[in-house]
């Protein structure tokens, strides 16, 4: 005796079609999320995170506890940090290191 089809029970074909559609949607949304840059901060002080910006060889240019970053009149980004090997790191806007110096300024603050 054949059991009549119950409309509330999905068929195998419906399950596969729904699963495929959901998987495709998941792939599309995960790619979209991965490409969106992270934004940190709040209010008027929100910044976009640029992955890889300013990355250096940690053996040559170790960075510990950045205390301050400012942009000077030439458009360079100046970073004060606590590692005694290079207290001051100067970058261009693209993240390329231009200069590094200082061993006597760990923890410096107050650049304006």
Phi and psi restraints in degrees (range 20) as a CNS / XPLOR table:
assign (resid 1 and name C) (resid 2 and name N)
       (resid 2 and name CA) (resid 2 and name C) 1.0 -89.0 20.0 2
assign (resid 2 and name N) (resid 2 and name CA)
       (resid 2 and name C) (resid 3 and name N) 1.0 135.0 20.0 2
assign (resid 2 and name C) (resid 3 and name N)
       (resid 3 and name CA) (resid 3 and name C) 1.0 -82.4 20.0 2
assign (resid 3 and name N) (resid 3 and name CA)
       (resid 3 and name C) (resid 4 and name N) 1.0 130.3 20.0 2
assign (resid 3 and name C) (resid 4 and name N)
       (resid 4 and name CA) (resid 4 and name C) 1.0 -65.9 20.0 2
assign (resid 4 and name N) (resid 4 and name CA)
       (resid 4 and name C) (resid 5 and name N) 1.0 147.3 20.0 2
assign (resid 4 and name C) (resid 5 and name N)
       (resid 5 and name CA) (resid 5 and name C) 1.0 -70.3 20.0 2
assign (resid 5 and name N) (resid 5 and name CA)
       (resid 5 and name C) (resid 6 and name N) 1.0 129.7 20.0 2
assign (resid 5 and name C) (resid 6 and name N)
       (resid 6 and name CA) (resid 6 and name C) 1.0 -93.8 20.0 2
assign (resid 6 and name N) (resid 6 and name CA)
       (resid 6 and name C) (resid 7 and name N) 1.0 121.9 20.0 2
assign (resid 6 and name C) (resid 7 and name N)
       (resid 7 and name CA) (resid 7 and name C) 1.0 -62.1 20.0 2
assign (resid 7 and name N) (resid 7 and name CA)
       (resid 7 and name C) (resid 8 and name N) 1.0 -21.1 20.0 2
assign (resid 7 and name C) (resid 8 and name N)
       (resid 8 and name CA) (resid 8 and name C) 1.0 -78.5 20.0 2
assign (resid 8 and name N) (resid 8 and name CA)
       (resid 8 and name C) (resid 9 and name N) 1.0 -17.2 20.0 2
assign (resid 8 and name C) (resid 9 and name N)
       (resid 9 and name CA) (resid 9 and name C) 1.0 -94.9 20.0 2
assign (resid 9 and name N) (resid 9 and name CA)
       (resid 9 and name C) (resid 10 and name N) 1.0 119.5 20.0 2
assign (resid 9 and name C) (resid 10 and name N)
       (resid 10 and name CA) (resid 10 and name C) 1.0 -70.4 20.0 2
assign (resid 10 and name N) (resid 10 and name CA)
       (resid 10 and name C) (resid 11 and name N) 1.0 148.3 20.0 2
assign (resid 10 and name C) (resid 11 and name N)
       (resid 11 and name CA) (resid 11 and name C) 1.0 -80.0 20.0 2
assign (resid 11 and name N) (resid 11 and name CA)
       (resid 11 and name C) (resid 12 and name N) 1.0 165.5 20.0 2
assign (resid 11 and name C) (resid 12 and name N)
       (resid 12 and name CA) (resid 12 and name C) 1.0 -60.1 20.0 2
assign (resid 12 and name N) (resid 12 and name CA)
       (resid 12 and name C) (resid 13 and name N) 1.0 -40.4 20.0 2
assign (resid 12 and name C) (resid 13 and name N)
       (resid 13 and name CA) (resid 13 and name C) 1.0 -62.0 20.0 2
assign (resid 13 and name N) (resid 13 and name CA)
       (resid 13 and name C) (resid 14 and name N) 1.0 -41.9 20.0 2
assign (resid 13 and name C) (resid 14 and name N)
       (resid 14 and name CA) (resid 14 and name C) 1.0 -65.6 20.0 2
assign (resid 14 and name N) (resid 14 and name CA)
       (resid 14 and name C) (resid 15 and name N) 1.0 -40.1 20.0 2
assign (resid 14 and name C) (resid 15 and name N)
       (resid 15 and name CA) (resid 15 and name C) 1.0 -63.6 20.0 2
assign (resid 15 and name N) (resid 15 and name CA)
       (resid 15 and name C) (resid 16 and name N) 1.0 -45.8 20.0 2
assign (resid 15 and name C) (resid 16 and name N)
       (resid 16 and name CA) (resid 16 and name C) 1.0 -64.4 20.0 2
assign (resid 16 and name N) (resid 16 and name CA)
       (resid 16 and name C) (resid 17 and name N) 1.0 -41.4 20.0 2
assign (resid 16 and name C) (resid 17 and name N)
       (resid 17 and name CA) (resid 17 and name C) 1.0 -64.8 20.0 2
assign (resid 17 and name N) (resid 17 and name CA)
       (resid 17 and name C) (resid 18 and name N) 1.0 -44.0 20.0 2
assign (resid 17 and name C) (resid 18 and name N)
       (resid 18 and name CA) (resid 18 and name C) 1.0 -65.6 20.0 2
assign (resid 18 and name N) (resid 18 and name CA)
       (resid 18 and name C) (resid 19 and name N) 1.0 -43.5 20.0 2
assign (resid 18 and name C) (resid 19 and name N)
       (resid 19 and name CA) (resid 19 and name C) 1.0 -61.9 20.0 2
assign (resid 19 and name N) (resid 19 and name CA)
       (resid 19 and name C) (resid 20 and name N) 1.0 -42.0 20.0 2
assign (resid 19 and name C) (resid 20 and name N)
       (resid 20 and name CA) (resid 20 and name C) 1.0 -63.9 20.0 2
assign (resid 20 and name N) (resid 20 and name CA)
       (resid 20 and name C) (resid 21 and name N) 1.0 -41.1 20.0 2
assign (resid 20 and name C) (resid 21 and name N)
       (resid 21 and name CA) (resid 21 and name C) 1.0 -64.9 20.0 2
assign (resid 21 and name N) (resid 21 and name CA)
       (resid 21 and name C) (resid 22 and name N) 1.0 -42.8 20.0 2
assign (resid 21 and name C) (resid 22 and name N)
       (resid 22 and name CA) (resid 22 and name C) 1.0 -66.2 20.0 2
assign (resid 22 and name N) (resid 22 and name CA)
       (resid 22 and name C) (resid 23 and name N) 1.0 -39.4 20.0 2
assign (resid 22 and name C) (resid 23 and name N)
       (resid 23 and name CA) (resid 23 and name C) 1.0 -63.7 20.0 2
assign (resid 23 and name N) (resid 23 and name CA)
       (resid 23 and name C) (resid 24 and name N) 1.0 -43.2 20.0 2
assign (resid 23 and name C) (resid 24 and name N)
       (resid 24 and name CA) (resid 24 and name C) 1.0 -62.2 20.0 2
assign (resid 24 and name N) (resid 24 and name CA)
       (resid 24 and name C) (resid 25 and name N) 1.0 -42.1 20.0 2
assign (resid 24 and name C) (resid 25 and name N)
       (resid 25 and name CA) (resid 25 and name C) 1.0 -62.8 20.0 2
assign (resid 25 and name N) (resid 25 and name CA)
       (resid 25 and name C) (resid 26 and name N) 1.0 -40.8 20.0 2
assign (resid 25 and name C) (resid 26 and name N)
       (resid 26 and name CA) (resid 26 and name C) 1.0 -62.4 20.0 2
assign (resid 26 and name N) (resid 26 and name CA)
       (resid 26 and name C) (resid 27 and name N) 1.0 -40.7 20.0 2
assign (resid 26 and name C) (resid 27 and name N)
       (resid 27 and name CA) (resid 27 and name C) 1.0 -65.1 20.0 2
assign (resid 27 and name N) (resid 27 and name CA)
       (resid 27 and name C) (resid 28 and name N) 1.0 -42.1 20.0 2
assign (resid 27 and name C) (resid 28 and name N)
       (resid 28 and name CA) (resid 28 and name C) 1.0 -64.0 20.0 2
assign (resid 28 and name N) (resid 28 and name CA)
       (resid 28 and name C) (resid 29 and name N) 1.0 -45.0 20.0 2
assign (resid 28 and name C) (resid 29 and name N)
       (resid 29 and name CA) (resid 29 and name C) 1.0 -72.6 20.0 2
assign (resid 29 and name N) (resid 29 and name CA)
       (resid 29 and name C) (resid 30 and name N) 1.0 -33.0 20.0 2
assign (resid 29 and name C) (resid 30 and name N)
       (resid 30 and name CA) (resid 30 and name C) 1.0 -68.8 20.0 2
assign (resid 30 and name N) (resid 30 and name CA)
       (resid 30 and name C) (resid 31 and name N) 1.0 -35.3 20.0 2
assign (resid 30 and name C) (resid 31 and name N)
       (resid 31 and name CA) (resid 31 and name C) 1.0 -67.7 20.0 2
assign (resid 31 and name N) (resid 31 and name CA)
       (resid 31 and name C) (resid 32 and name N) 1.0 -38.8 20.0 2
assign (resid 31 and name C) (resid 32 and name N)
       (resid 32 and name CA) (resid 32 and name C) 1.0 -63.8 20.0 2
assign (resid 32 and name N) (resid 32 and name CA)
       (resid 32 and name C) (resid 33 and name N) 1.0 -45.6 20.0 2
assign (resid 32 and name C) (resid 33 and name N)
       (resid 33 and name CA) (resid 33 and name C) 1.0 -64.1 20.0 2
assign (resid 33 and name N) (resid 33 and name CA)
       (resid 33 and name C) (resid 34 and name N) 1.0 -39.5 20.0 2
assign (resid 33 and name C) (resid 34 and name N)
       (resid 34 and name CA) (resid 34 and name C) 1.0 -65.5 20.0 2
assign (resid 34 and name N) (resid 34 and name CA)
       (resid 34 and name C) (resid 35 and name N) 1.0 -28.6 20.0 2
assign (resid 34 and name C) (resid 35 and name N)
       (resid 35 and name CA) (resid 35 and name C) 1.0 -86.1 20.0 2
assign (resid 35 and name N) (resid 35 and name CA)
       (resid 35 and name C) (resid 36 and name N) 1.0 -18.5 20.0 2
assign (resid 35 and name C) (resid 36 and name N)
       (resid 36 and name CA) (resid 36 and name C) 1.0 -73.4 20.0 2
assign (resid 36 and name N) (resid 36 and name CA)
       (resid 36 and name C) (resid 37 and name N) 1.0 126.7 20.0 2
assign (resid 36 and name C) (resid 37 and name N)
       (resid 37 and name CA) (resid 37 and name C) 1.0 -70.8 20.0 2
assign (resid 37 and name N) (resid 37 and name CA)
       (resid 37 and name C) (resid 38 and name N) 1.0 148.3 20.0 2
assign (resid 37 and name C) (resid 38 and name N)
       (resid 38 and name CA) (resid 38 and name C) 1.0 -75.5 20.0 2
assign (resid 38 and name N) (resid 38 and name CA)
       (resid 38 and name C) (resid 39 and name N) 1.0 143.0 20.0 2
assign (resid 38 and name C) (resid 39 and name N)
       (resid 39 and name CA) (resid 39 and name C) 1.0 -121.0 20.0 2
assign (resid 39 and name N) (resid 39 and name CA)
       (resid 39 and name C) (resid 40 and name N) 1.0 128.7 20.0 2
assign (resid 39 and name C) (resid 40 and name N)
       (resid 40 and name CA) (resid 40 and name C) 1.0 -118.1 20.0 2
assign (resid 40 and name N) (resid 40 and name CA)
       (resid 40 and name C) (resid 41 and name N) 1.0 165.3 20.0 2
assign (resid 40 and name C) (resid 41 and name N)
       (resid 41 and name CA) (resid 41 and name C) 1.0 96.1 20.0 2
assign (resid 41 and name N) (resid 41 and name CA)
       (resid 41 and name C) (resid 42 and name N) 1.0 -173.4 20.0 2
assign (resid 41 and name C) (resid 42 and name N)
       (resid 42 and name CA) (resid 42 and name C) 1.0 -152.6 20.0 2
assign (resid 42 and name N) (resid 42 and name CA)
       (resid 42 and name C) (resid 43 and name N) 1.0 160.1 20.0 2
assign (resid 42 and name C) (resid 43 and name N)
       (resid 43 and name CA) (resid 43 and name C) 1.0 60.2 20.0 2
assign (resid 43 and name N) (resid 43 and name CA)
       (resid 43 and name C) (resid 44 and name N) 1.0 -132.9 20.0 2
assign (resid 43 and name C) (resid 44 and name N)
       (resid 44 and name CA) (resid 44 and name C) 1.0 -76.6 20.0 2
assign (resid 44 and name N) (resid 44 and name CA)
       (resid 44 and name C) (resid 45 and name N) 1.0 -5.5 20.0 2
assign (resid 44 and name C) (resid 45 and name N)
       (resid 45 and name CA) (resid 45 and name C) 1.0 -112.7 20.0 2
assign (resid 45 and name N) (resid 45 and name CA)
       (resid 45 and name C) (resid 46 and name N) 1.0 66.5 20.0 2
assign (resid 45 and name C) (resid 46 and name N)
       (resid 46 and name CA) (resid 46 and name C) 1.0 -113.2 20.0 2
assign (resid 46 and name N) (resid 46 and name CA)
       (resid 46 and name C) (resid 47 and name N) 1.0 135.9 20.0 2
assign (resid 46 and name C) (resid 47 and name N)
       (resid 47 and name CA) (resid 47 and name C) 1.0 -133.7 20.0 2
assign (resid 47 and name N) (resid 47 and name CA)
       (resid 47 and name C) (resid 48 and name N) 1.0 142.3 20.0 2
assign (resid 47 and name C) (resid 48 and name N)
       (resid 48 and name CA) (resid 48 and name C) 1.0 -86.9 20.0 2
assign (resid 48 and name N) (resid 48 and name CA)
       (resid 48 and name C) (resid 49 and name N) 1.0 130.7 20.0 2
assign (resid 48 and name C) (resid 49 and name N)
       (resid 49 and name CA) (resid 49 and name C) 1.0 -80.5 20.0 2
assign (resid 49 and name N) (resid 49 and name CA)
       (resid 49 and name C) (resid 50 and name N) 1.0 124.8 20.0 2
assign (resid 49 and name C) (resid 50 and name N)
       (resid 50 and name CA) (resid 50 and name C) 1.0 -106.6 20.0 2
assign (resid 50 and name N) (resid 50 and name CA)
       (resid 50 and name C) (resid 51 and name N) 1.0 104.1 20.0 2
assign (resid 50 and name C) (resid 51 and name N)
       (resid 51 and name CA) (resid 51 and name C) 1.0 -60.1 20.0 2
assign (resid 51 and name N) (resid 51 and name CA)
       (resid 51 and name C) (resid 52 and name N) 1.0 130.5 20.0 2
assign (resid 51 and name C) (resid 52 and name N)
       (resid 52 and name CA) (resid 52 and name C) 1.0 88.1 20.0 2
assign (resid 52 and name N) (resid 52 and name CA)
       (resid 52 and name C) (resid 53 and name N) 1.0 -6.9 20.0 2
assign (resid 52 and name C) (resid 53 and name N)
       (resid 53 and name CA) (resid 53 and name C) 1.0 -63.5 20.0 2
assign (resid 53 and name N) (resid 53 and name CA)
       (resid 53 and name C) (resid 54 and name N) 1.0 128.0 20.0 2
assign (resid 53 and name C) (resid 54 and name N)
       (resid 54 and name CA) (resid 54 and name C) 1.0 72.6 20.0 2
assign (resid 54 and name N) (resid 54 and name CA)
       (resid 54 and name C) (resid 55 and name N) 1.0 12.8 20.0 2
assign (resid 54 and name C) (resid 55 and name N)
       (resid 55 and name CA) (resid 55 and name C) 1.0 -68.2 20.0 2
assign (resid 55 and name N) (resid 55 and name CA)
       (resid 55 and name C) (resid 56 and name N) 1.0 134.6 20.0 2
assign (resid 55 and name C) (resid 56 and name N)
       (resid 56 and name CA) (resid 56 and name C) 1.0 -131.6 20.0 2
assign (resid 56 and name N) (resid 56 and name CA)
       (resid 56 and name C) (resid 57 and name N) 1.0 167.4 20.0 2
assign (resid 56 and name C) (resid 57 and name N)
       (resid 57 and name CA) (resid 57 and name C) 1.0 -68.0 20.0 2
assign (resid 57 and name N) (resid 57 and name CA)
       (resid 57 and name C) (resid 58 and name N) 1.0 116.2 20.0 2
assign (resid 57 and name C) (resid 58 and name N)
       (resid 58 and name CA) (resid 58 and name C) 1.0 -65.4 20.0 2
assign (resid 58 and name N) (resid 58 and name CA)
       (resid 58 and name C) (resid 59 and name N) 1.0 -18.5 20.0 2
assign (resid 58 and name C) (resid 59 and name N)
       (resid 59 and name CA) (resid 59 and name C) 1.0 -74.0 20.0 2
assign (resid 59 and name N) (resid 59 and name CA)
       (resid 59 and name C) (resid 60 and name N) 1.0 -38.0 20.0 2
assign (resid 59 and name C) (resid 60 and name N)
       (resid 60 and name CA) (resid 60 and name C) 1.0 -88.0 20.0 2
assign (resid 60 and name N) (resid 60 and name CA)
       (resid 60 and name C) (resid 61 and name N) 1.0 -36.0 20.0 2
assign (resid 60 and name C) (resid 61 and name N)
       (resid 61 and name CA) (resid 61 and name C) 1.0 -132.6 20.0 2
assign (resid 61 and name N) (resid 61 and name CA)
       (resid 61 and name C) (resid 62 and name N) 1.0 68.1 20.0 2
assign (resid 61 and name C) (resid 62 and name N)
       (resid 62 and name CA) (resid 62 and name C) 1.0 -68.0 20.0 2
assign (resid 62 and name N) (resid 62 and name CA)
       (resid 62 and name C) (resid 63 and name N) 1.0 142.4 20.0 2
assign (resid 62 and name C) (resid 63 and name N)
       (resid 63 and name CA) (resid 63 and name C) 1.0 -122.5 20.0 2
assign (resid 63 and name N) (resid 63 and name CA)
       (resid 63 and name C) (resid 64 and name N) 1.0 131.5 20.0 2
assign (resid 63 and name C) (resid 64 and name N)
       (resid 64 and name CA) (resid 64 and name C) 1.0 -139.2 20.0 2
assign (resid 64 and name N) (resid 64 and name CA)
       (resid 64 and name C) (resid 65 and name N) 1.0 127.8 20.0 2
assign (resid 64 and name C) (resid 65 and name N)
       (resid 65 and name CA) (resid 65 and name C) 1.0 51.1 20.0 2
assign (resid 65 and name N) (resid 65 and name CA)
       (resid 65 and name C) (resid 66 and name N) 1.0 74.0 20.0 2
assign (resid 65 and name C) (resid 66 and name N)
       (resid 66 and name CA) (resid 66 and name C) 1.0 -62.2 20.0 2
assign (resid 66 and name N) (resid 66 and name CA)
       (resid 66 and name C) (resid 67 and name N) 1.0 123.2 20.0 2
assign (resid 66 and name C) (resid 67 and name N)
       (resid 67 and name CA) (resid 67 and name C) 1.0 -94.2 20.0 2
assign (resid 67 and name N) (resid 67 and name CA)
       (resid 67 and name C) (resid 68 and name N) 1.0 -26.5 20.0 2
assign (resid 67 and name C) (resid 68 and name N)
       (resid 68 and name CA) (resid 68 and name C) 1.0 -166.7 20.0 2
assign (resid 68 and name N) (resid 68 and name CA)
       (resid 68 and name C) (resid 69 and name N) 1.0 146.5 20.0 2
assign (resid 68 and name C) (resid 69 and name N)
       (resid 69 and name CA) (resid 69 and name C) 1.0 -134.2 20.0 2
assign (resid 69 and name N) (resid 69 and name CA)
       (resid 69 and name C) (resid 70 and name N) 1.0 134.1 20.0 2
assign (resid 69 and name C) (resid 70 and name N)
       (resid 70 and name CA) (resid 70 and name C) 1.0 -137.9 20.0 2
assign (resid 70 and name N) (resid 70 and name CA)
       (resid 70 and name C) (resid 71 and name N) 1.0 161.3 20.0 2
assign (resid 70 and name C) (resid 71 and name N)
       (resid 71 and name CA) (resid 71 and name C) 1.0 -106.0 20.0 2
assign (resid 71 and name N) (resid 71 and name CA)
       (resid 71 and name C) (resid 72 and name N) 1.0 128.4 20.0 2
assign (resid 71 and name C) (resid 72 and name N)
       (resid 72 and name CA) (resid 72 and name C) 1.0 -87.4 20.0 2
assign (resid 72 and name N) (resid 72 and name CA)
       (resid 72 and name C) (resid 73 and name N) 1.0 -178.7 20.0 2
assign (resid 72 and name C) (resid 73 and name N)
       (resid 73 and name CA) (resid 73 and name C) 1.0 -66.3 20.0 2
assign (resid 73 and name N) (resid 73 and name CA)
       (resid 73 and name C) (resid 74 and name N) 1.0 -17.7 20.0 2
assign (resid 73 and name C) (resid 74 and name N)
       (resid 74 and name CA) (resid 74 and name C) 1.0 -92.1 20.0 2
assign (resid 74 and name N) (resid 74 and name CA)
       (resid 74 and name C) (resid 75 and name N) 1.0 0.8 20.0 2
assign (resid 74 and name C) (resid 75 and name N)
       (resid 75 and name CA) (resid 75 and name C) 1.0 85.1 20.0 2
assign (resid 75 and name N) (resid 75 and name CA)
       (resid 75 and name C) (resid 76 and name N) 1.0 7.8 20.0 2
assign (resid 75 and name C) (resid 76 and name N)
       (resid 76 and name CA) (resid 76 and name C) 1.0 -82.4 20.0 2
assign (resid 76 and name N) (resid 76 and name CA)
       (resid 76 and name C) (resid 77 and name N) 1.0 150.7 20.0 2
assign (resid 76 and name C) (resid 77 and name N)
       (resid 77 and name CA) (resid 77 and name C) 1.0 -102.0 20.0 2
assign (resid 77 and name N) (resid 77 and name CA)
       (resid 77 and name C) (resid 78 and name N) 1.0 122.0 20.0 2
assign (resid 77 and name C) (resid 78 and name N)
       (resid 78 and name CA) (resid 78 and name C) 1.0 -109.9 20.0 2
assign (resid 78 and name N) (resid 78 and name CA)
       (resid 78 and name C) (resid 79 and name N) 1.0 129.5 20.0 2
assign (resid 78 and name C) (resid 79 and name N)
       (resid 79 and name CA) (resid 79 and name C) 1.0 -118.9 20.0 2
assign (resid 79 and name N) (resid 79 and name CA)
       (resid 79 and name C) (resid 80 and name N) 1.0 128.4 20.0 2
assign (resid 79 and name C) (resid 80 and name N)
       (resid 80 and name CA) (resid 80 and name C) 1.0 -101.6 20.0 2
assign (resid 80 and name N) (resid 80 and name CA)
       (resid 80 and name C) (resid 81 and name N) 1.0 135.1 20.0 2
assign (resid 80 and name C) (resid 81 and name N)
       (resid 81 and name CA) (resid 81 and name C) 1.0 -146.0 20.0 2
assign (resid 81 and name N) (resid 81 and name CA)
       (resid 81 and name C) (resid 82 and name N) 1.0 169.6 20.0 2
assign (resid 81 and name C) (resid 82 and name N)
       (resid 82 and name CA) (resid 82 and name C) 1.0 -91.1 20.0 2
assign (resid 82 and name N) (resid 82 and name CA)
       (resid 82 and name C) (resid 83 and name N) 1.0 -9.3 20.0 2
assign (resid 82 and name C) (resid 83 and name N)
       (resid 83 and name CA) (resid 83 and name C) 1.0 -68.1 20.0 2
assign (resid 83 and name N) (resid 83 and name CA)
       (resid 83 and name C) (resid 84 and name N) 1.0 131.6 20.0 2
assign (resid 83 and name C) (resid 84 and name N)
       (resid 84 and name CA) (resid 84 and name C) 1.0 -76.8 20.0 2
assign (resid 84 and name N) (resid 84 and name CA)
       (resid 84 and name C) (resid 85 and name N) 1.0 -5.6 20.0 2
assign (resid 84 and name C) (resid 85 and name N)
       (resid 85 and name CA) (resid 85 and name C) 1.0 -75.6 20.0 2
assign (resid 85 and name N) (resid 85 and name CA)
       (resid 85 and name C) (resid 86 and name N) 1.0 -40.6 20.0 2
assign (resid 85 and name C) (resid 86 and name N)
       (resid 86 and name CA) (resid 86 and name C) 1.0 -146.7 20.0 2
assign (resid 86 and name N) (resid 86 and name CA)
       (resid 86 and name C) (resid 87 and name N) 1.0 91.7 20.0 2
assign (resid 86 and name C) (resid 87 and name N)
       (resid 87 and name CA) (resid 87 and name C) 1.0 -69.3 20.0 2
assign (resid 87 and name N) (resid 87 and name CA)
       (resid 87 and name C) (resid 88 and name N) 1.0 -27.4 20.0 2
assign (resid 87 and name C) (resid 88 and name N)
       (resid 88 and name CA) (resid 88 and name C) 1.0 -123.6 20.0 2
assign (resid 88 and name N) (resid 88 and name CA)
       (resid 88 and name C) (resid 89 and name N) 1.0 126.0 20.0 2
assign (resid 88 and name C) (resid 89 and name N)
       (resid 89 and name CA) (resid 89 and name C) 1.0 -120.8 20.0 2
assign (resid 89 and name N) (resid 89 and name CA)
       (resid 89 and name C) (resid 90 and name N) 1.0 133.6 20.0 2
assign (resid 89 and name C) (resid 90 and name N)
       (resid 90 and name CA) (resid 90 and name C) 1.0 -120.7 20.0 2
assign (resid 90 and name N) (resid 90 and name CA)
       (resid 90 and name C) (resid 91 and name N) 1.0 123.8 20.0 2
assign (resid 90 and name C) (resid 91 and name N)
       (resid 91 and name CA) (resid 91 and name C) 1.0 -116.0 20.0 2
assign (resid 91 and name N) (resid 91 and name CA)
       (resid 91 and name C) (resid 92 and name N) 1.0 157.9 20.0 2
assign (resid 91 and name C) (resid 92 and name N)
       (resid 92 and name CA) (resid 92 and name C) 1.0 -85.2 20.0 2
assign (resid 92 and name N) (resid 92 and name CA)
       (resid 92 and name C) (resid 93 and name N) 1.0 174.9 20.0 2
assign (resid 92 and name C) (resid 93 and name N)
       (resid 93 and name CA) (resid 93 and name C) 1.0 -64.5 20.0 2
assign (resid 93 and name N) (resid 93 and name CA)
       (resid 93 and name C) (resid 94 and name N) 1.0 -23.0 20.0 2
assign (resid 93 and name C) (resid 94 and name N)
       (resid 94 and name CA) (resid 94 and name C) 1.0 -81.5 20.0 2
assign (resid 94 and name N) (resid 94 and name CA)
       (resid 94 and name C) (resid 95 and name N) 1.0 -5.9 20.0 2
assign (resid 94 and name C) (resid 95 and name N)
       (resid 95 and name CA) (resid 95 and name C) 1.0 97.4 20.0 2
assign (resid 95 and name N) (resid 95 and name CA)
       (resid 95 and name C) (resid 96 and name N) 1.0 7.0 20.0 2
assign (resid 95 and name C) (resid 96 and name N)
       (resid 96 and name CA) (resid 96 and name C) 1.0 -82.1 20.0 2
assign (resid 96 and name N) (resid 96 and name CA)
       (resid 96 and name C) (resid 97 and name N) 1.0 132.0 20.0 2
assign (resid 96 and name C) (resid 97 and name N)
       (resid 97 and name CA) (resid 97 and name C) 1.0 -70.6 20.0 2
assign (resid 97 and name N) (resid 97 and name CA)
       (resid 97 and name C) (resid 98 and name N) 1.0 126.9 20.0 2
assign (resid 97 and name C) (resid 98 and name N)
       (resid 98 and name CA) (resid 98 and name C) 1.0 -100.2 20.0 2
assign (resid 98 and name N) (resid 98 and name CA)
       (resid 98 and name C) (resid 99 and name N) 1.0 -42.3 20.0 2
assign (resid 98 and name C) (resid 99 and name N)
       (resid 99 and name CA) (resid 99 and name C) 1.0 -149.4 20.0 2
assign (resid 99 and name N) (resid 99 and name CA)
       (resid 99 and name C) (resid 100 and name N) 1.0 156.0 20.0 2
assign (resid 99 and name C) (resid 100 and name N)
       (resid 100 and name CA) (resid 100 and name C) 1.0 -147.5 20.0 2
assign (resid 100 and name N) (resid 100 and name CA)
       (resid 100 and name C) (resid 101 and name N) 1.0 139.0 20.0 2
assign (resid 100 and name C) (resid 101 and name N)
       (resid 101 and name CA) (resid 101 and name C) 1.0 -164.4 20.0 2
assign (resid 101 and name N) (resid 101 and name CA)
       (resid 101 and name C) (resid 102 and name N) 1.0 171.2 20.0 2
assign (resid 101 and name C) (resid 102 and name N)
       (resid 102 and name CA) (resid 102 and name C) 1.0 92.9 20.0 2
assign (resid 102 and name N) (resid 102 and name CA)
       (resid 102 and name C) (resid 103 and name N) 1.0 132.2 20.0 2
assign (resid 102 and name C) (resid 103 and name N)
       (resid 103 and name CA) (resid 103 and name C) 1.0 -130.6 20.0 2
assign (resid 103 and name N) (resid 103 and name CA)
       (resid 103 and name C) (resid 104 and name N) 1.0 -8.1 20.0 2
assign (resid 103 and name C) (resid 104 and name N)
       (resid 104 and name CA) (resid 104 and name C) 1.0 -107.4 20.0 2
assign (resid 104 and name N) (resid 104 and name CA)
       (resid 104 and name C) (resid 105 and name N) 1.0 14.4 20.0 2
assign (resid 104 and name C) (resid 105 and name N)
       (resid 105 and name CA) (resid 105 and name C) 1.0 -122.4 20.0 2
assign (resid 105 and name N) (resid 105 and name CA)
       (resid 105 and name C) (resid 106 and name N) 1.0 32.7 20.0 2
assign (resid 105 and name C) (resid 106 and name N)
       (resid 106 and name CA) (resid 106 and name C) 1.0 -61.7 20.0 2
assign (resid 106 and name N) (resid 106 and name CA)
       (resid 106 and name C) (resid 107 and name N) 1.0 131.2 20.0 2
assign (resid 106 and name C) (resid 107 and name N)
       (resid 107 and name CA) (resid 107 and name C) 1.0 83.9 20.0 2
assign (resid 107 and name N) (resid 107 and name CA)
       (resid 107 and name C) (resid 108 and name N) 1.0 13.1 20.0 2
assign (resid 107 and name C) (resid 108 and name N)
       (resid 108 and name CA) (resid 108 and name C) 1.0 -61.2 20.0 2
assign (resid 108 and name N) (resid 108 and name CA)
       (resid 108 and name C) (resid 109 and name N) 1.0 145.6 20.0 2
assign (resid 108 and name C) (resid 109 and name N)
       (resid 109 and name CA) (resid 109 and name C) 1.0 -136.8 20.0 2
assign (resid 109 and name N) (resid 109 and name CA)
       (resid 109 and name C) (resid 110 and name N) 1.0 170.3 20.0 2
assign (resid 109 and name C) (resid 110 and name N)
       (resid 110 and name CA) (resid 110 and name C) 1.0 89.2 20.0 2
assign (resid 110 and name N) (resid 110 and name CA)
       (resid 110 and name C) (resid 111 and name N) 1.0 27.4 20.0 2
assign (resid 110 and name C) (resid 111 and name N)
       (resid 111 and name CA) (resid 111 and name C) 1.0 -76.5 20.0 2
assign (resid 111 and name N) (resid 111 and name CA)
       (resid 111 and name C) (resid 112 and name N) 1.0 133.4 20.0 2
